[in-house]
Amino acid sequence: MQPDQMPDSYKGGRLLYRWKWVQLHPAVLDPLTGDELVPAVFGARCPEPPLDVFDATPEEIAAVLADNAEVRALVAASLPPAKPIVVRDFDAEGNLIGEREVIPEPPAAPVVPLADLKAAAVDLINARVGELRAAHITVTVGQSATYLEKQEEAARYAAGDSGPFTYLTAEAAATGTTLDAVAALVRATSGAWTAVNADLEGKRRAAVEAVKAADTTVQVYQACAHLRA
């Protein structure tokens, strides 16, 4: 494995690998003298579950990314020296005028442009808020409009309007309850949802603004911690 094969994240950036430098094979020792015949073999592995940036603290995120960078440095240091390659120089007429050996640059760690990482983080944050909203309401085509219609009818009913109350009447008939009970339930549910949604929207905006203000990769990932429960 090489450093460029060790990304920090997957699942759109939500999960962070926890790279560790671990012993893959123990050293082989001489049974008589105890001398090391074959040295131990070490390598990069992920023995621990990934870190979810939406459940982690900013400090935990920074620590994982720092550890990953250290392991990549160890991987790079353990690689055998690169073999030189021969570069041939030609003149304008295509004649060979010289040869030289060049040592190739070692593979670098994967780097995502900060602007691309920010765009992906905003998409990830918005998708996560959608998941959290779906835990409280039914998210299907047309359902949002239905909720608004029911809320409007419940508000008119509470204000003494004479109707008609199409949605409330249909729900009362379907559930075998009274119009008054259905209207009260819709108003209570609406009030509770508004509080939940306002909290989610506040966290979403804080996370997005933190992404916009981020100057480093670590800060982009840390912005997701605004959505911690």
Secondary structure, 3 states (H helix, E strand, C coil): CCHHHCCCEEHHHCEECCCEEEEEECCEECCCCCCEEECCEEEEECCCCCEECCCCCHHHHHHHHHHHHHHHHHHHHHCCCCCCEEEEEECCCCCEEEEEEECCCCCCCCCCCHHHHHHHHHHHHHHHHHHHHHCCCCCCCCHHHHHHHHHHHHHHHHCCCCCCCHHHHHHHHHHCCCHHHHHHHHHHHHHHHHHHHHHHHHHHHHHHHHHHHCCCHHHHHHHHHHHCC
